[in-house]
Amino acid sequence: LDGLRISHISDYHDGLKIKDDKYIREKLIETRPDLIIISGDLLDSRRTNVNTSLNFIDEIIDIAPIFFAMGNHESRVSERYKLIDELRKRDVNVLINESTSFNYMGEEINIIGINDLDFTHLNQDKKVRGEYALKVLYPLIDEDKYNILIFHRPEYLSFLSKTKVNLIFTGHAHGGQVRLFNRGIFAPGQGFFPSYTSGVYEMNDTFQIVSRGIGNSNFPFRVFNSPEIISLKLEMLK
């Protein structure tokens, strides 16, 4: 997989203007991705507009194959059914607790997408939710392939890294909203001074990428916390 380029987008929250979509398109083209991963919250449950998100997808659909797993905002709105249907019409790989293969230079990559845990209606106990996510993930792992997981929440790394998943793409934390000394102040699901807000984390030979996201939701402000597109290139260790 030496040379594989992945571009990662998260938390669009269907609220950006078309001119911003065109800017994102330009930046994505510059990253020259072999595939694009979107780790949830294309929609925003407080101002849901499916067409806004679809317009965004239409801007970027021709750049590279897109793989999408749903976030907590998709779990809250019935409009997700229209979103899923329209995304699949556009050949977006919508992964709902399932996996698919992606061929790169003759090598098959196993790409897994798991729904956000709010789809389960489990209580907020982290151990209960983490063990559920682990139960869903285990049968989707292919130990003969490189395994990539798309999962909206970063705070479950300690559970998900117990498997043979190699690389996880997450979002949800919005970079901690306000960043001081390169650390986020608050993130949903993690509270104040969260552990996973931006960048790369490693545990048990699993690497997790956390996106600060593109859009905003209930709290509309960012401080020292720019929206981002992540560009990742895999390289063989010499």
Phi, psi and chi 1 to 4 in degrees:
 res  aa     phi    psi   chi1   chi2   chi3   chi4
   1 LEU       -   11.4  -55.9  179.9      -      -
   2 ASP   -57.0  123.3 -172.8   40.6      -      -
   3 GLY    98.1   -6.9      -      -      -      -
   4 LEU   -61.9  128.8  174.6   69.1      -      -
   5 ARG  -110.8  127.3  -68.3  178.6  177.5  -89.7
   6 ILE  -122.4  129.4  -57.9  171.9      -      -
   7 SER  -105.7  136.5  -69.8      -      -      -
   8 HIS  -121.9  127.3  176.6 -151.5      -      -
   9 ILE  -125.5  143.1  -68.2  170.1      -      -
  10 SER  -145.9  157.3 -166.8      -      -      -
  11 ASP    54.2   55.2  -62.1  -83.7      -      -
  12 TYR   -68.2  -38.3  176.5   75.8      -      -
  13 HIS    56.3   38.0  -74.8  -72.0      -      -
  14 ASP    19.6   47.6   72.2   11.2      -      -
  15 GLY  -128.2    6.6      -      -      -      -
  16 LEU   -88.1  157.2  -62.2 -174.9      -      -
  17 LYS   -82.6  158.0  -62.0  176.5 -178.5  178.4
  18 ILE   -58.2  -37.1  -63.8  -58.6      -      -
  19 LYS   -61.6  -32.3   66.9  177.1 -177.5  179.5
  20 ASP   -70.0  -37.7  -66.5  -38.2      -      -
  21 ASP   -59.8  -42.8  -69.9  -11.5      -      -
  22 LYS   -65.6  -36.1  -66.4 -176.4 -177.6  -60.4
  23 TYR   -65.1  -43.8  178.3   78.0      -      -
  24 ILE   -61.6  -41.5  -66.6  167.7      -      -
  25 ARG   -57.1  -47.0  172.0 -176.1  170.6   80.0
  26 GLU   -59.9  -43.3  -67.9  171.4    1.1      -
  27 LYS   -68.3  -37.4  -68.7  -59.7  178.3 -176.1
  28 LEU   -64.4  -42.6  -87.6  175.4      -      -
  29 ILE   -58.6  -39.0  -70.1  172.9      -      -
  30 GLU   -62.5  -30.0  -70.3  176.5   11.0      -
  31 THR   -77.9  -13.3   68.4      -      -      -
  32 ARG    50.8   55.8  -63.5 -177.6  -70.7  119.8
  33 PRO   -75.3  148.8   31.0  -36.5      -      -
  34 ASP   -84.6  -26.0  -64.1  -65.0      -      -
  35 LEU  -153.8  157.4   66.4  148.8      -      -
  36 ILE  -118.8  131.6  -62.8  169.4      -      -
  37 ILE  -113.2  132.9  -76.3  176.3      -      -
  38 ILE  -120.0  114.4  -56.9  177.2      -      -
  39 SER   -99.2   53.1   56.7      -      -      -
  40 GLY    95.7  163.8      -      -      -      -
  41 ASP    59.0   46.9  -76.6    3.1      -      -
  42 LEU   -62.7  -39.9  -93.6  176.4      -      -
  43 LEU   -90.1  163.6  -60.8  179.6      -      -
  44 ASP  -126.3  124.1 -169.1  -69.3      -      -
  45 SER   -70.2  -15.6   61.0      -      -      -
  46 ARG   -90.0  -17.7  -63.6  176.4  177.4   87.4
  47 ARG  -149.4   52.2   55.4 -178.4 -177.4 -146.9
  48 THR   -62.9  125.7  -53.8      -      -      -
  49 ASN  -143.8   95.1 -172.9  -28.3      -      -
  50 VAL   -59.0  -38.3  175.0      -      -      -
  51 ASN   -62.8  -33.0  -70.5  -27.7      -      -
  52 THR   -62.4  -45.1  -58.3      -      -      -
  53 SER   -67.2  -38.0  -67.8      -      -      -
  54 LEU   -67.7  -35.5  -67.1  174.9      -      -
  55 ASN   -61.4  -38.9  -72.0  -21.2      -      -
  56 PHE   -62.7  -46.9  167.6   59.6      -      -
  57 ILE   -60.8  -41.2  -65.6  -62.2      -      -
  58 ASP   -60.9  -29.8  -71.4  -21.7      -      -
  59 GLU   -68.8  -29.8  -78.3  -74.0  -17.2      -
  60 ILE  -115.5   -2.5   67.0  172.6      -      -
  61 ILE   -63.3  -27.9 -169.1   66.9      -      -
  62 ASP   -88.1   -1.5   64.0  -29.4      -      -
  63 ILE   -78.2  -45.4  -61.8  174.0      -      -
  64 ALA  -167.6  161.1      -      -      -      -
  65 PRO   -56.7  139.6  -23.4   33.5      -      -
  66 ILE  -111.6  136.5  -61.2  173.4      -      -
  67 PHE  -123.7  130.9  -63.3   81.6      -      -
  68 PHE  -134.5  134.4  169.5   66.5      -      -
  69 ALA  -124.6  147.8      -      -      -      -
  70 MET   -83.1  148.1  -70.1 -171.5  -74.8      -
  71 GLY  -103.6 -172.1      -      -      -      -
  72 ASN   -67.0  -30.6   59.2  -56.1      -      -
  73 HIS   -68.9  -35.3  -81.3 -103.8      -      -
  74 GLU   -63.8  -31.9  -81.7   86.4   24.8      -
  75 SER   -67.4  -21.0   76.5      -      -      -
  76 ARG   -89.5  -13.4  -60.9  171.7 -176.0  170.9
  77 VAL  -127.8  140.2  -66.5      -      -      -
  78 SER   -69.8  -17.8   61.1      -      -      -
  79 GLU   -63.2  -12.2  -72.8   90.3  -17.0      -
  80 ARG   -61.4  -29.0   68.1  177.3  177.4  -89.1
  81 TYR   -66.1  -40.4  -63.1  109.3      -      -
  82 LYS   -65.1  -42.6  177.4 -177.8  176.7 -178.5
  83 LEU   -58.6  -49.6  176.7   70.0      -      -
  84 ILE   -58.7  -46.7  -66.7  167.5      -      -
  85 ASP   -60.5  -46.6 -175.8   54.8      -      -
  86 GLU   -70.5  -36.1  -67.9  -64.4  -31.7      -
  87 LEU   -63.3  -42.7  -71.0  176.7      -      -
  88 ARG   -67.6  -32.2  -74.2  177.7  168.5  162.5
  89 LYS   -62.2  -27.4  -73.6  179.1 -178.0  176.9
  90 ARG   -92.9    9.4  -70.1  161.5  168.6   80.5
  91 ASP    66.7   23.7  -67.7  -33.9      -      -
  92 VAL   -74.4  136.2  172.8      -      -      -
  93 ASN   -82.2   97.0  -62.9  -85.4      -      -
  94 VAL   -89.7  114.6 -178.6      -      -      -
  95 LEU  -105.7  113.1  -59.8  175.0      -      -
  96 ILE  -113.4   88.1  -57.3  175.1      -      -
  97 ASN    53.5   49.8  -64.1  -20.8      -      -
  98 GLU  -153.2  172.4   58.6 -169.9  -38.4      -
  99 SER  -129.9  161.9   63.9      -      -      -
 100 THR  -147.8  164.8 -170.7      -      -      -
 101 SER  -102.3  147.3  -71.2      -      -      -
 102 PHE  -131.5  126.5  177.0   76.5      -      -
 103 ASN   -94.3  125.2 -174.3  -72.2      -      -
 104 TYR  -127.4  112.8  175.2   74.6      -      -
 105 MET    53.1   39.3  -56.3  -69.3  -73.3      -
 106 GLY    87.3   -4.8      -      -      -      -
 107 GLU  -103.0  135.0  -68.2  -69.1  -29.5      -
 108 GLU   -91.1  124.1  -67.2  -68.4  -34.7      -
 109 ILE  -103.0  137.0  -57.3  168.0      -      -
 110 ASN   -95.0  112.6 -172.5   42.0      -      -
 111 ILE  -107.7  124.0  -58.2 -179.2      -      -
 112 ILE  -114.6  138.8  -56.4  163.6      -      -
 113 GLY  -125.8  129.3      -      -      -      -
 114 ILE  -119.1  134.7  -65.2 -179.4      -      -
 115 ASN   -59.7  149.7  -77.7   -6.8      -      -
 116 ASP   -56.8  149.0 -177.6   79.7      -      -
 117 LEU   -68.4  -14.2  -64.8  173.8      -      -
 118 ASP   -67.3  -16.9  -81.6    2.4      -      -
 119 PHE   -67.2  -22.1  -82.5   89.0      -      -
 120 THR   -83.5  -22.5   65.9      -      -      -
 121 HIS    62.7   23.5  -55.9  -65.0      -      -
 122 LEU   -71.5  161.3  -67.0  170.3      -      -
 123 ASN   -68.5  176.2   63.5   44.1      -      -
 124 GLN   -84.8    5.7  -65.3  -62.7  -43.2      -
 125 ASP   -62.3  121.8 -177.5   85.6      -      -
 126 LYS   -64.2  -38.2 -175.3  176.5  179.1  179.9
 127 LYS   -65.5  -42.8 -173.9  173.1 -173.6  -64.4
 128 VAL   -61.8  -46.4  170.9      -      -      -
 129 ARG   -68.1  -41.4  -72.8 -175.1  152.7 -144.9
 130 GLY   -62.9  -41.8      -      -      -      -
 131 GLU   -67.8  -33.6  -71.1  178.4  -11.2      -
 132 TYR   -64.5  -47.0  173.6   85.1      -      -
 133 ALA   -59.8  -40.2      -      -      -      -
 134 LEU   -63.2  -41.0 -162.6   57.4      -      -
 135 LYS   -63.2  -38.6 -178.1  178.6  178.5 -179.5
 136 VAL   -69.7  -39.3  173.6      -      -      -
 137 LEU   -72.4  -41.0  176.7   59.1      -      -
 138 TYR   -49.1  -53.0  -99.3  123.0      -      -
 139 PRO   -70.9  -10.3   22.9  -32.5      -      -
 140 LEU   -91.1   -9.6  -59.9  175.1      -      -
 141 ILE   -75.6  136.0  -65.1  -75.6      -      -
 142 ASP  -114.6  106.3 -172.9  -26.3      -      -
 143 GLU   -69.3  -11.4  -65.0 -169.7    7.3      -
 144 ASP   -90.8   -1.0  -66.0  -35.5      -      -
 145 LYS  -128.6  167.0  -63.5  177.2 -177.7  177.6
 146 TYR   -75.8  127.6 -169.7   84.0      -      -
 147 ASN  -108.9  122.4  -69.4  -84.3      -      -
 148 ILE  -113.0  130.9  -66.6  175.3      -      -
 149 LEU  -113.6  133.2  171.1   62.7      -      -
 150 ILE  -106.7  118.2  -48.6  170.9      -      -
 151 PHE  -149.7  130.4 -176.4   65.4      -      -
 152 HIS   -66.6  -36.7 -172.1   57.4      -      -
 153 ARG  -100.7  130.5  -63.4  174.1 -175.2 -102.2
 154 PRO   -84.5  -16.4   30.8  -35.2      -      -
 155 GLU   -77.8    2.8   62.9  -94.5   28.3      -
 156 TYR  -105.8   20.2  -69.6   91.7      -      -
 157 LEU   -57.7  -38.4  176.9   59.2      -      -
 158 SER   -63.3  -26.7   61.7      -      -      -
 159 PHE   -84.3  -51.1  -67.6   91.5      -      -
 160 LEU   -68.1  -26.0  -58.4  177.5      -      -
 161 SER   -75.9   -2.1   65.1      -      -      -
 162 LYS   -75.7  -10.8  -65.4  176.0 -178.6  178.2
 163 THR   -98.1 -173.6   69.3      -      -      -
 164 LYS   -93.2   24.3  -65.1  -67.0 -175.5  179.9
 165 VAL   -73.0  134.2   67.1      -      -      -
 166 ASN   -90.0  -38.1  -58.1   98.1      -      -
 167 LEU  -144.9  130.7 -175.8   59.3      -      -
 168 ILE  -120.3  135.3  -53.2  173.7      -      -
 169 PHE  -111.8  124.2  -71.9   92.8      -      -
 170 THR  -135.4  173.4   66.8      -      -      -
 171 GLY  -147.3 -121.0      -      -      -      -
 172 HIS    70.7  -37.4 -170.5   56.6      -      -
 173 ALA   -80.0  -13.0      -      -      -      -
 174 HIS    53.5   31.2  -68.0 -151.1      -      -
 175 GLY    70.3    9.9      -      -      -      -
 176 GLY    83.8    6.6      -      -      -      -
 177 GLN    66.5  -57.7 -144.7   65.4   54.4      -
 178 VAL  -116.3  128.0  174.4      -      -      -
 179 ARG  -114.8  127.3  -63.6 -173.7   68.2   79.0
 180 LEU  -127.0  130.1  -63.3  175.3      -      -
 181 PHE    54.4   39.5  -54.2  105.2      -      -
 182 ASN    61.5   31.6 -157.9   32.8      -      -
 183 ARG  -135.2  137.5 -177.1  175.1 -177.7 -176.7
 184 GLY   -72.6  150.4      -      -      -      -
 185 ILE   -91.1  -41.8  -62.8  -59.5      -      -
 186 PHE  -149.9  140.5 -179.7   85.7      -      -
 187 ALA  -142.5  140.8      -      -      -      -
 188 PRO   -61.3  137.1   19.6  -30.8      -      -
 189 GLY    84.5  -13.5      -      -      -      -
 190 GLN  -123.8  -20.6  -61.2 -175.5   68.2      -
 191 GLY    79.4 -153.6      -      -      -      -
 192 PHE   -77.0  145.4  -73.8   98.4      -      -
 193 PHE    49.5   59.2  -56.0  109.0      -      -
 194 PRO   -66.7  155.7   25.2  -34.6      -      -
 195 SER   -82.5  -29.0  -61.9      -      -      -
 196 TYR  -126.1  104.2  -54.3  104.6      -      -
 197 THR  -132.6  -27.1   58.8      -      -      -
 198 SER  -165.7  134.6  176.7      -      -      -
 199 GLY   102.2 -150.9      -      -      -      -
 200 VAL  -114.4  134.3 -175.9      -      -      -
 201 TYR  -129.6  145.7  -56.6   85.7      -      -
 202 GLU  -127.7  136.9 -178.3 -176.7    5.4      -
 203 MET  -153.8  129.2 -173.2  177.0  -68.0      -
 204 ASN    52.8   40.1  -59.4  -34.2      -      -
 205 ASP    69.1   12.6  -64.9  -36.5      -      -
 206 THR  -105.2  133.1  -64.3      -      -      -
 207 PHE  -103.5  136.0  -72.1   89.5      -      -
 208 GLN  -121.2  130.3  176.5  171.1  -91.3      -
 209 ILE  -104.9  125.7  -48.8  -64.4      -      -
 210 VAL  -113.4  119.3 -176.9      -      -      -
 211 SER   -88.3  140.8  170.1      -      -      -
 212 ARG   -73.8  -12.3  -63.0 -165.9  -59.3  -95.1
 213 GLY    87.1  171.6      -      -      -      -
 214 ILE  -105.6  -47.3  -70.8  179.1      -      -
 215 GLY  -101.2 -176.5      -      -      -      -
 216 ASN  -125.8  158.7  -64.2  -52.3      -      -
 217 SER  -118.7 -117.0 -176.8      -      -      -
 218 ASN   -64.2  -41.1 -168.2   37.2      -      -
 219 PHE   -97.0  110.2 -172.1   79.5      -      -
 220 PRO   -87.8    3.6   31.9  -33.8      -      -
 221 PHE  -112.7  146.8  -53.6  106.5      -      -
 222 ARG  -125.8  139.3  -69.3  171.2  176.0 -102.6
 223 VAL  -127.1  121.9  179.9      -      -      -
 224 PHE    51.0   40.1  -54.0  120.5      -      -
 225 ASN  -151.2   72.3  177.7   29.4      -      -
 226 SER   -68.3  145.8  -60.7      -      -      -
 227 PRO   -58.4  155.7  -20.8   32.5      -      -
 228 GLU  -148.1  152.1   68.9  177.3   -5.1      -
 229 ILE  -109.1  129.0  -64.2  167.4      -      -
 230 ILE   -95.6  132.8  -69.4  174.8      -      -
 231 SER  -117.9  122.7  178.0      -      -      -
 232 LEU  -122.1  133.7  175.6   72.2      -      -
 233 LYS  -122.1  125.5 -178.8 -178.7  177.6 -178.1
 234 LEU   -84.2  134.9  -62.9 -173.2      -      -
 235 GLU  -132.5  142.4  -66.1 -175.3  -11.9      -
 236 MET   -75.9  133.5 -176.8 -179.3  -62.5      -
 237 LEU   -68.9  133.0  -67.6  175.7      -      -
 238 LYS   -86.9      -  -55.5  -60.3 -177.4 -177.1
